[in-house]
Amino acid sequence: MNTAFLKALALPASFAAGLAASGLLPATASNGDGARLQRLADEAELARIPAEIEIAVDRKDWAKARTFFAQEVRVDFTSLIGGQPATILSDALMRGWGSNLKGDKESLHMRGQPLITIEGDRARIYSNGYAWNRKPGAPDGSGDLWEVWGNYTHELTRSAAGWKVTGFTFVKTHERGSNWVKATPGT
């Protein structure tokens, strides 16, 4: 049984034995198994990170969301809010998200299947994304919901602490709803 595979994916021994018996998992390690197993573990971790960030953001758990980012992060939301891409401290990013999505402003972020590219200790994740923000009380009668669709590209670097987001870009493809909700922070 390939114990590195079990450790990498934390599979129960009986499940892994079944994979080996079916030929889906090599029963013994070969020269290329270590690299393949590391790649599988990396891909599983990289697929999880954007989803974990979104869940933490929607729960308003800024400390948890911050754990997935390097000290500095390059952000590009220009298709959504204008301006220029910027490199900022990740703590500042969390403060910005936290000040916008506080109190009575709710959010829901969802992600499509990731396309992952790994080159050594660097990775890129491309995925489709959808988000909505809800905030009651639009004084202009525009409603309490704003939605956006688009594509994310996350850039990550492997560190001693694991994979960390060093940059991300969101390219808006469509939005609808209340611009007041989009522009007004929660209270």
MARRO-297415 format. One record per residue (C-alpha): x, y, z; residue number from 1. Coordinates in nm, 4 decimals, always signed. Example, Ala and Ser with C-alpha at 12.3 -4.5 7.8 and 13.67 -1.06 7.14 Angstrom:
BEGIN
<marpa><u>+1.2300</u><v>-0.4500</v><w>+0.7800</w><i>1</i></marpa>
<marpa><u>+1.3670</u><v>-0.1060</v><w>+0.7140</w><i>2</i></marpa>
This chain:
BEGIN
<marpa><u>+0.0000</u><v>+0.0000</v><w>+0.0000</w><i>1</i></marpa>
<marpa><u>+0.1302</u><v>+0.3458</v><w>-0.0863</w><i>2</i></marpa>
<marpa><u>+0.1386</u><v>+0.5204</v><w>+0.2532</w><i>3</i></marpa>
<marpa><u>+0.2366</u><v>+0.8575</v><w>+0.1044</w><i>4</i></marpa>
<marpa><u>-0.0894</u><v>+0.8581</v><w>-0.0881</w><i>5</i></marpa>
<marpa><u>-0.2853</u><v>+0.7832</v><w>+0.2290</w><i>6</i></marpa>
<marpa><u>-0.1164</u><v>+1.0663</v><w>+0.4126</w><i>7</i></marpa>
<marpa><u>-0.1561</u><v>+1.3099</v><w>+0.1232</w><i>8</i></marpa>
<marpa><u>-0.5279</u><v>+1.2533</v><w>+0.0898</w><i>9</i></marpa>
<marpa><u>-0.6060</u><v>+1.1183</v><w>+0.4375</w><i>10</i></marpa>
<marpa><u>-0.7973</u><v>+0.8231</v><w>+0.2931</w><i>11</i></marpa>
<marpa><u>-0.9081</u><v>+0.5350</v><w>+0.5123</w><i>12</i></marpa>
<marpa><u>-0.6949</u><v>+0.2258</v><w>+0.4574</w><i>13</i></marpa>
<marpa><u>-0.9912</u><v>+0.0173</v><w>+0.3372</w><i>14</i></marpa>
<marpa><u>-1.0810</u><v>+0.2759</v><w>+0.0735</w><i>15</i></marpa>
<marpa><u>-0.7196</u><v>+0.3020</v><w>-0.0441</w><i>16</i></marpa>
<marpa><u>-0.6923</u><v>-0.0798</v><w>-0.0562</w><i>17</i></marpa>
<marpa><u>-0.9973</u><v>-0.0847</v><w>-0.2816</w><i>18</i></marpa>
<marpa><u>-0.8382</u><v>+0.1743</v><w>-0.5113</w><i>19</i></marpa>
<marpa><u>-0.5182</u><v>-0.0318</v><w>-0.5275</w><i>20</i></marpa>
<marpa><u>-0.7137</u><v>-0.3507</v><w>-0.6017</w><i>21</i></marpa>
<marpa><u>-0.9001</u><v>-0.1760</v><w>-0.8835</w><i>22</i></marpa>
<marpa><u>-0.5763</u><v>-0.0491</v><w>-1.0353</w><i>23</i></marpa>
<marpa><u>-0.6622</u><v>+0.3170</v><w>-0.9695</w><i>24</i></marpa>
<marpa><u>-0.3873</u><v>+0.3415</v><w>-0.7072</w><i>25</i></marpa>
<marpa><u>-0.0501</u><v>+0.1711</v><w>-0.7368</w><i>26</i></marpa>
<marpa><u>-0.0060</u><v>-0.0917</v><w>-0.4646</w><i>27</i></marpa>
<marpa><u>+0.3638</u><v>-0.0117</v><w>-0.4347</w><i>28</i></marpa>
<marpa><u>+0.5568</u><v>+0.3104</v><w>-0.4751</w><i>29</i></marpa>
<marpa><u>+0.7532</u><v>+0.3733</v><w>-0.7931</w><i>30</i></marpa>
<marpa><u>+0.9996</u><v>+0.6472</v><w>-0.8777</w><i>31</i></marpa>
<marpa><u>+0.7287</u><v>+0.8881</v><w>-1.0068</w><i>32</i></marpa>
<marpa><u>+0.4738</u><v>+0.8262</v><w>-0.7329</w><i>33</i></marpa>
<marpa><u>+0.6125</u><v>+1.0879</v><w>-0.4946</w><i>34</i></marpa>
<marpa><u>+0.5795</u><v>+1.3662</v><w>-0.7504</w><i>35</i></marpa>
<marpa><u>+0.2325</u><v>+1.2495</v><w>-0.8599</w><i>36</i></marpa>
<marpa><u>+0.1120</u><v>+1.2263</v><w>-0.5025</w><i>37</i></marpa>
<marpa><u>+0.2482</u><v>+1.5709</v><w>-0.4200</w><i>38</i></marpa>
<marpa><u>+0.0718</u><v>+1.7114</v><w>-0.7261</w><i>39</i></marpa>
<marpa><u>-0.2585</u><v>+1.5495</v><w>-0.6199</w><i>40</i></marpa>
<marpa><u>-0.2205</u><v>+1.6899</v><w>-0.2687</w><i>41</i></marpa>
<marpa><u>-0.1348</u><v>+2.0352</v><w>-0.4083</w><i>42</i></marpa>
<marpa><u>-0.4322</u><v>+2.0333</v><w>-0.6456</w><i>43</i></marpa>
<marpa><u>-0.6700</u><v>+1.9333</v><w>-0.3651</w><i>44</i></marpa>
<marpa><u>-0.5361</u><v>+2.2114</v><w>-0.1430</w><i>45</i></marpa>
<marpa><u>-0.5429</u><v>+2.4702</v><w>-0.4217</w><i>46</i></marpa>
<marpa><u>-0.9028</u><v>+2.3827</v><w>-0.5153</w><i>47</i></marpa>
<marpa><u>-1.0052</u><v>+2.4270</v><w>-0.1500</w><i>48</i></marpa>
<marpa><u>-0.8480</u><v>+2.7680</v><w>-0.0831</w><i>49</i></marpa>
<marpa><u>-1.0797</u><v>+2.9966</v><w>-0.2890</w><i>50</i></marpa>
<marpa><u>-1.3856</u><v>+2.8181</v><w>-0.1480</w><i>51</i></marpa>
<marpa><u>-1.2540</u><v>+2.8591</v><w>+0.2076</w><i>52</i></marpa>
<marpa><u>-1.1955</u><v>+3.2301</v><w>+0.1462</w><i>53</i></marpa>
<marpa><u>-1.5515</u><v>+3.2764</v><w>+0.0194</w><i>54</i></marpa>
<marpa><u>-1.7039</u><v>+3.0898</v><w>+0.3132</w><i>55</i></marpa>
<marpa><u>-1.4978</u><v>+3.2943</v><w>+0.5604</w><i>56</i></marpa>
<marpa><u>-1.5996</u><v>+3.6196</v><w>+0.3870</w><i>57</i></marpa>
<marpa><u>-1.9688</u><v>+3.5275</v><w>+0.3895</w><i>58</i></marpa>
<marpa><u>-1.9389</u><v>+3.4368</v><w>+0.7604</w><i>59</i></marpa>
<marpa><u>-1.7535</u><v>+3.7655</v><w>+0.8197</w><i>60</i></marpa>
<marpa><u>-1.4643</u><v>+3.5691</v><w>+0.9695</w><i>61</i></marpa>
<marpa><u>-1.1854</u><v>+3.8037</v><w>+0.8636</w><i>62</i></marpa>
<marpa><u>-0.9196</u><v>+3.6304</v><w>+1.0751</w><i>63</i></marpa>
<marpa><u>-0.9902</u><v>+3.3007</v><w>+0.8948</w><i>64</i></marpa>
<marpa><u>-0.9984</u><v>+3.4665</v><w>+0.5518</w><i>65</i></marpa>
<marpa><u>-0.6645</u><v>+3.6364</v><w>+0.6240</w><i>66</i></marpa>
<marpa><u>-0.4904</u><v>+3.2988</v><w>+0.6822</w><i>67</i></marpa>
<marpa><u>-0.5073</u><v>+3.2206</v><w>+0.3091</w><i>68</i></marpa>
<marpa><u>-0.3130</u><v>+3.5288</v><w>+0.1973</w><i>69</i></marpa>
<marpa><u>+0.0543</u><v>+3.6215</v><w>+0.1857</w><i>70</i></marpa>
<marpa><u>+0.1622</u><v>+3.9387</v><w>+0.3677</w><i>71</i></marpa>
<marpa><u>+0.0992</u><v>+4.1446</v><w>+0.0534</w><i>72</i></marpa>
<marpa><u>-0.1464</u><v>+4.0722</v><w>-0.2252</w><i>73</i></marpa>
<marpa><u>-0.1915</u><v>+4.2173</v><w>-0.5713</w><i>74</i></marpa>
<marpa><u>-0.5620</u><v>+4.2883</v><w>-0.6270</w><i>75</i></marpa>
<marpa><u>-0.7369</u><v>+4.3800</v><w>-0.9501</w><i>76</i></marpa>
<marpa><u>-1.1061</u><v>+4.4672</v><w>-0.9352</w><i>77</i></marpa>
<marpa><u>-1.0794</u><v>+4.7277</v><w>-1.2119</w><i>78</i></marpa>
<marpa><u>-1.3552</u><v>+4.5713</v><w>-1.4242</w><i>79</i></marpa>
<marpa><u>-1.5892</u><v>+4.6044</v><w>-1.1269</w><i>80</i></marpa>
<marpa><u>-1.4960</u><v>+4.9340</v><w>-0.9609</w><i>81</i></marpa>
<marpa><u>-1.2504</u><v>+5.1085</v><w>-1.1949</w><i>82</i></marpa>
<marpa><u>-0.9141</u><v>+5.2402</v><w>-1.0812</w><i>83</i></marpa>
<marpa><u>-0.5895</u><v>+5.0501</v><w>-1.1171</w><i>84</i></marpa>
<marpa><u>-0.4622</u><v>+4.7155</v><w>-0.9856</w><i>85</i></marpa>
<marpa><u>-0.2737</u><v>+4.7593</v><w>-0.6589</w><i>86</i></marpa>
<marpa><u>-0.0458</u><v>+4.5697</v><w>-0.4262</w><i>87</i></marpa>
<marpa><u>-0.1673</u><v>+4.6101</v><w>-0.0691</w><i>88</i></marpa>
<marpa><u>-0.1185</u><v>+4.4513</v><w>+0.2694</w><i>89</i></marpa>
<marpa><u>-0.3534</u><v>+4.1586</v><w>+0.3184</w><i>90</i></marpa>
<marpa><u>-0.4565</u><v>+4.3052</v><w>+0.6527</w><i>91</i></marpa>
<marpa><u>-0.5773</u><v>+4.6148</v><w>+0.4644</w><i>92</i></marpa>
<marpa><u>-0.7742</u><v>+4.3939</v><w>+0.2249</w><i>93</i></marpa>
<marpa><u>-0.9481</u><v>+4.2280</v><w>+0.5199</w><i>94</i></marpa>
<marpa><u>-1.0259</u><v>+4.5689</v><w>+0.6754</w><i>95</i></marpa>
<marpa><u>-1.1729</u><v>+4.6848</v><w>+0.3439</w><i>96</i></marpa>
<marpa><u>-1.3899</u><v>+4.3775</v><w>+0.3014</w><i>97</i></marpa>
<marpa><u>-1.4896</u><v>+4.3934</v><w>+0.6675</w><i>98</i></marpa>
<marpa><u>-1.5943</u><v>+4.7588</v><w>+0.6514</w><i>99</i></marpa>
<marpa><u>-1.8071</u><v>+4.6947</v><w>+0.3403</w><i>100</i></marpa>
<marpa><u>-1.9686</u><v>+4.3655</v><w>+0.4452</w><i>101</i></marpa>
<marpa><u>-2.0506</u><v>+4.4465</v><w>+0.8058</w><i>102</i></marpa>
<marpa><u>-2.3731</u><v>+4.4384</v><w>+1.0020</w><i>103</i></marpa>
<marpa><u>-2.6848</u><v>+4.4373</v><w>+0.7898</w><i>104</i></marpa>
<marpa><u>-2.5056</u><v>+4.3783</v><w>+0.4577</w><i>105</i></marpa>
<marpa><u>-2.5122</u><v>+4.0123</v><w>+0.3641</w><i>106</i></marpa>
<marpa><u>-2.3126</u><v>+3.8349</v><w>+0.0956</w><i>107</i></marpa>
<marpa><u>-2.3022</u><v>+3.5029</v><w>-0.0837</w><i>108</i></marpa>
<marpa><u>-2.0068</u><v>+3.4024</v><w>-0.2995</w><i>109</i></marpa>
<marpa><u>-1.9977</u><v>+3.0901</v><w>-0.5166</w><i>110</i></marpa>
<marpa><u>-1.7295</u><v>+2.9478</v><w>-0.7391</w><i>111</i></marpa>
<marpa><u>-1.7297</u><v>+2.7142</v><w>-1.0375</w><i>112</i></marpa>
<marpa><u>-1.4840</u><v>+2.4299</v><w>-1.0892</w><i>113</i></marpa>
<marpa><u>-1.1223</u><v>+2.5487</v><w>-1.0724</w><i>114</i></marpa>
<marpa><u>-0.8686</u><v>+2.5124</v><w>-1.3507</w><i>115</i></marpa>
<marpa><u>-0.5364</u><v>+2.4744</v><w>-1.1685</w><i>116</i></marpa>
<marpa><u>-0.1904</u><v>+2.5283</v><w>-1.3139</w><i>117</i></marpa>
<marpa><u>+0.1119</u><v>+2.4449</v><w>-1.0982</w><i>118</i></marpa>
<marpa><u>+0.4672</u><v>+2.5431</v><w>-1.1890</w><i>119</i></marpa>
<marpa><u>+0.7023</u><v>+2.4504</v><w>-0.9064</w><i>120</i></marpa>
<marpa><u>+0.6135</u><v>+2.6608</v><w>-0.6034</w><i>121</i></marpa>
<marpa><u>+0.3753</u><v>+2.8865</v><w>-0.7950</w><i>122</i></marpa>
<marpa><u>+0.0173</u><v>+2.8154</v><w>-0.8935</w><i>123</i></marpa>
<marpa><u>-0.2693</u><v>+2.9815</v><w>-1.0754</w><i>124</i></marpa>
<marpa><u>-0.6383</u><v>+2.9042</v><w>-1.0266</w><i>125</i></marpa>
<marpa><u>-0.8965</u><v>+3.0152</v><w>-1.2826</w><i>126</i></marpa>
<marpa><u>-1.2678</u><v>+2.9849</v><w>-1.2007</w><i>127</i></marpa>
<marpa><u>-1.6061</u><v>+3.1372</v><w>-1.2721</w><i>128</i></marpa>
<marpa><u>-1.7619</u><v>+3.3274</v><w>-0.9867</w><i>129</i></marpa>
<marpa><u>-2.0963</u><v>+3.4613</v><w>-0.8719</w><i>130</i></marpa>
<marpa><u>-2.1717</u><v>+3.6888</v><w>-0.5781</w><i>131</i></marpa>
<marpa><u>-2.4639</u><v>+3.8767</v><w>-0.4372</w><i>132</i></marpa>
<marpa><u>-2.4907</u><v>+4.1413</v><w>-0.1723</w><i>133</i></marpa>
<marpa><u>-2.8118</u><v>+4.2179</v><w>+0.0113</w><i>134</i></marpa>
<marpa><u>-2.8776</u><v>+4.5295</v><w>+0.2156</w><i>135</i></marpa>
<marpa><u>-3.2235</u><v>+4.6571</v><w>+0.3037</w><i>136</i></marpa>
<marpa><u>-3.3287</u><v>+5.0195</v><w>+0.2851</w><i>137</i></marpa>
<marpa><u>-3.2330</u><v>+5.1549</v><w>-0.0567</w><i>138</i></marpa>
<marpa><u>-3.3615</u><v>+5.5142</v><w>-0.0449</w><i>139</i></marpa>
<marpa><u>-3.3915</u><v>+5.5268</v><w>-0.4238</w><i>140</i></marpa>
<marpa><u>-3.6292</u><v>+5.2272</v><w>-0.4376</w><i>141</i></marpa>
<marpa><u>-3.3771</u><v>+5.0215</v><w>-0.6381</w><i>142</i></marpa>
<marpa><u>-3.4222</u><v>+4.7138</v><w>-0.4211</w><i>143</i></marpa>
<marpa><u>-3.2087</u><v>+4.5340</v><w>-0.1671</w><i>144</i></marpa>
<marpa><u>-3.0022</u><v>+4.3058</v><w>-0.3934</w><i>145</i></marpa>
<marpa><u>-2.6974</u><v>+4.3427</v><w>-0.6158</w><i>146</i></marpa>
<marpa><u>-2.5483</u><v>+4.0513</v><w>-0.8134</w><i>147</i></marpa>
<marpa><u>-2.2304</u><v>+4.0038</v><w>-1.0154</w><i>148</i></marpa>
<marpa><u>-2.0902</u><v>+3.7292</v><w>-1.2376</w><i>149</i></marpa>
<marpa><u>-1.7338</u><v>+3.7002</v><w>-1.3622</w><i>150</i></marpa>
<marpa><u>-1.4049</u><v>+3.5149</v><w>-1.3708</w><i>151</i></marpa>
<marpa><u>-1.1400</u><v>+3.4913</v><w>-1.1012</w><i>152</i></marpa>
<marpa><u>-0.7714</u><v>+3.4265</v><w>-1.1400</w><i>153</i></marpa>
<marpa><u>-0.5879</u><v>+3.3583</v><w>-0.8131</w><i>154</i></marpa>
<marpa><u>-0.2084</u><v>+3.3471</v><w>-0.8011</w><i>155</i></marpa>
<marpa><u>-0.0484</u><v>+3.1531</v><w>-0.5164</w><i>156</i></marpa>
<marpa><u>+0.2979</u><v>+3.0782</v><w>-0.3883</w><i>157</i></marpa>
<marpa><u>+0.3990</u><v>+2.7834</v><w>-0.1734</w><i>158</i></marpa>
<marpa><u>+0.5536</u><v>+2.8937</v><w>+0.1564</w><i>159</i></marpa>
<marpa><u>+0.6597</u><v>+2.7138</v><w>+0.4732</w><i>160</i></marpa>
<marpa><u>+0.3037</u><v>+2.7788</v><w>+0.5947</w><i>161</i></marpa>
<marpa><u>+0.1467</u><v>+2.6257</v><w>+0.2806</w><i>162</i></marpa>
<marpa><u>-0.0033</u><v>+2.7812</v><w>-0.0317</w><i>163</i></marpa>
<marpa><u>-0.0761</u><v>+3.1535</v><w>+0.0045</w><i>164</i></marpa>
<marpa><u>-0.2639</u><v>+3.3874</v><w>-0.2303</w><i>165</i></marpa>
<marpa><u>-0.0253</u><v>+3.6525</v><w>-0.3631</w><i>166</i></marpa>
<marpa><u>-0.2619</u><v>+3.8050</v><w>-0.6172</w><i>167</i></marpa>
<marpa><u>-0.6079</u><v>+3.7820</v><w>-0.7651</w><i>168</i></marpa>
<marpa><u>-0.8071</u><v>+3.9373</v><w>-1.0436</w><i>169</i></marpa>
<marpa><u>-1.1828</u><v>+3.9488</v><w>-1.0890</w><i>170</i></marpa>
<marpa><u>-1.3127</u><v>+4.0180</v><w>-1.4408</w><i>171</i></marpa>
<marpa><u>-1.6812</u><v>+4.1091</v><w>-1.4367</w><i>172</i></marpa>
<marpa><u>-1.8953</u><v>+3.9602</v><w>-1.7126</w><i>173</i></marpa>
<marpa><u>-2.2360</u><v>+4.0813</v><w>-1.5905</w><i>174</i></marpa>
<marpa><u>-2.3970</u><v>+4.2607</v><w>-1.2996</w><i>175</i></marpa>
<marpa><u>-2.7502</u><v>+4.3594</v><w>-1.2099</w><i>176</i></marpa>
<marpa><u>-2.9468</u><v>+4.5023</v><w>-0.9235</w><i>177</i></marpa>
<marpa><u>-2.9137</u><v>+4.7982</v><w>-0.6950</w><i>178</i></marpa>
<marpa><u>-2.6034</u><v>+5.0124</v><w>-0.7359</w><i>179</i></marpa>
<marpa><u>-2.6893</u><v>+5.1542</v><w>-0.3926</w><i>180</i></marpa>
<marpa><u>-2.6394</u><v>+4.8070</v><w>-0.2410</w><i>181</i></marpa>
<marpa><u>-2.3114</u><v>+4.7688</v><w>-0.4299</w><i>182</i></marpa>
<marpa><u>-2.1776</u><v>+5.1044</v><w>-0.3092</w><i>183</i></marpa>
<marpa><u>-2.3155</u><v>+5.1259</v><w>+0.0446</w><i>184</i></marpa>
<marpa><u>-2.1319</u><v>+4.9571</v><w>+0.3327</w><i>185</i></marpa>
<marpa><u>-2.3245</u><v>+4.7679</v><w>+0.5956</w><i>186</i></marpa>
<marpa><u>-2.4126</u><v>+4.9307</v><w>+0.9265</w><i>187</i></marpa>
